[in-house]
Amino acid sequence: ALNGGPQFTITEAVSFQVPCDTQAQIDRYWDALLAGGGQPAACGWLKDRFGVSWQVFPARLLGWIADPDPTRAARAMEAMMQMVKLDLARLEAAFRG
């Protein structure tokens, strides 16, 4: 991360998303971004060792939580809200009911 001096600190106002196609991708990015002192947070969010915020998530989740069936969408959202690192299989199972 670029050091802009004390007047420019890193905050959650800037964050990055990492949409993944597989659980292996989620695991790889999650582990790499946490390496060296990162901190995990809820719903697939984490801060890397520089304090930059990232959300590592299954790309399909965006469609699931926007599904026209509010029951299916709510199940996916509720499952996500209970996780730290996101589990693709558990999210899909919740969505499918």
C-alpha positions as CSV (number, residue, x, y, z in Angstrom):
1,A,0.0,0.0,0.0
2,L,1.1,3.5,-0.7
3,N,2.0,5.6,2.3
4,G,0.4,9.0,1.8
5,G,1.4,10.3,5.2
6,P,-0.6,10.6,8.4
7,Q,-3.2,12.9,6.7
8,F,-4.2,10.1,4.3
9,T,-5.2,7.0,6.2
10,I,-6.6,3.8,4.8
11,T,-10.3,3.3,5.6
12,E,-13.2,1.1,4.6
13,A,-14.4,3.9,2.3
14,V,-12.2,2.2,-0.3
15,S,-12.5,-1.6,-0.6
16,F,-12.1,-4.2,-3.2
17,Q,-14.2,-7.2,-4.2
18,V,-12.9,-10.5,-5.4
19,P,-15.6,-12.5,-7.1
20,C,-14.6,-16.2,-7.3
21,D,-16.0,-19.1,-9.3
22,T,-14.9,-22.0,-7.0
23,Q,-14.3,-22.6,-3.3
24,A,-10.7,-23.3,-4.2
25,Q,-10.4,-19.7,-5.5
26,I,-12.1,-18.3,-2.4
27,D,-9.7,-20.3,-0.2
28,R,-6.6,-19.2,-2.2
29,Y,-7.5,-15.4,-2.2
30,W,-8.7,-15.5,1.4
31,D,-5.5,-17.1,2.7
32,A,-3.2,-14.9,0.5
33,L,-4.9,-11.7,1.6
34,L,-4.7,-12.7,5.3
35,A,-1.1,-13.7,5.1
36,G,1.4,-11.6,7.1
37,G,-1.1,-10.2,9.6
38,G,-4.5,-9.7,7.9
39,Q,-7.7,-9.8,9.9
40,P,-10.9,-11.7,9.0
41,A,-14.3,-10.1,9.4
42,A,-17.9,-11.1,8.8
43,C,-19.6,-11.8,5.4
44,G,-16.4,-12.6,3.5
45,W,-14.7,-9.3,4.4
46,L,-11.1,-9.0,5.6
47,K,-8.4,-6.5,6.0
48,D,-5.0,-7.3,4.5
49,R,-1.7,-6.7,6.4
50,F,-1.8,-3.1,5.1
51,G,-5.3,-2.4,6.4
52,V,-7.0,-2.5,3.0
53,S,-10.5,-4.0,3.0
54,W,-11.5,-6.8,0.7
55,Q,-14.6,-9.0,0.2
56,V,-13.8,-12.5,-1.2
57,F,-17.1,-14.1,-2.3
58,P,-18.6,-16.5,-4.8
59,A,-19.6,-14.6,-7.9
60,R,-22.9,-16.5,-7.9
61,L,-23.9,-15.0,-4.6
62,L,-24.8,-11.7,-6.4
63,G,-27.5,-13.5,-8.4
64,W,-28.7,-15.4,-5.4
65,I,-29.3,-12.4,-3.1
66,A,-31.0,-10.6,-6.0
67,D,-33.2,-13.6,-6.9
68,P,-36.8,-12.7,-7.8
69,D,-38.0,-15.2,-5.2
70,P,-37.6,-13.3,-1.9
71,T,-37.5,-16.5,0.2
72,R,-34.6,-17.9,-1.7
73,A,-32.8,-14.6,-1.7
74,A,-33.3,-14.2,2.1
75,R,-32.0,-17.7,2.7
76,A,-28.8,-16.9,0.8
77,M,-28.4,-13.6,2.6
78,E,-29.0,-15.1,6.1
79,A,-26.5,-17.8,5.4
80,M,-23.9,-15.3,4.4
81,M,-24.5,-13.1,7.4
82,Q,-23.6,-16.1,9.7
83,M,-20.2,-16.7,8.0
84,V,-16.7,-15.1,8.2
85,K,-15.0,-16.8,5.2
86,L,-17.8,-17.7,2.8
87,D,-18.5,-21.3,2.0
88,L,-19.8,-21.8,-1.5
89,A,-21.5,-25.1,-0.9
90,R,-23.3,-23.9,2.3
91,L,-24.5,-20.7,0.5
92,E,-25.8,-22.7,-2.4
93,A,-27.5,-25.2,-0.2
94,A,-29.2,-22.3,1.7
95,F,-30.3,-20.7,-1.5
96,R,-31.7,-23.9,-2.9
97,G,-33.5,-24.7,0.3
